[in-house]
């Protein structure tokens, strides 16, 4: 299953809000970014989890 389908099944309200955010955006906005933005509007305490998932992985090569 794709992440978009999981999001729609597990949290349909946030998914609908993400579509609204995406359509109201003046610049092209990927659905994933719109979904995260809509989720943080409803649950700001999840910012810690979002920051953790967007950290770049360090390059193991010296």
N, C-alpha and C positions, 0 to 999 in steps of 0.2 A: 504494500500500500504506500502511496505517496504521502509525504507530510501534509500536503494540502487536504487530502481526504481525511486523514487522522484529525486534523484541526477542525474540520467541518463536522465530523461525527462527535468529537469529544467536547467541543465548545461552539455550538452553532451561533450563539449571540455574538461572540467575538468575531467569528467568521463573517457575519453580516456587517458588523461595524467595520471590519477591514475592507470589505468591498466599498462601503461608503467613503472611507478614508482614501482609498485608491482612486475612486472616481472624482473626489473633490480636490485631489492634488493637482497643482498647476503644472508640475513636471511629471514625467513618467515615473511611477513608483511600483516596484515589484510587489507582488502580493505578500510575500514573506515579510517584507519591511512594513507594509501596511498592517499586517496581522500583529506583528510585535508592537507597533505603535498603538493599535487599538487595545491590545492586552494590557499595556502599561498604563493606559488611561483608566482602565477599570481596576487594575491591581498594581499600584505603584511599588508595593513592597517586593515585587518580583524583579526589580531592576538589578539586584545582585546576581540573579541567575542569568539574566541577559548579558551582563558584563562578563561573566565567567565564560559563557559560550562563544563570545566574540574575540577572545584573546588570540592573537596569532601564536602558532606553535613555534618554539625556538628551533632554529636550524641546528641539528646535531653535529654538523661538520664545523670544524674550527676555521 
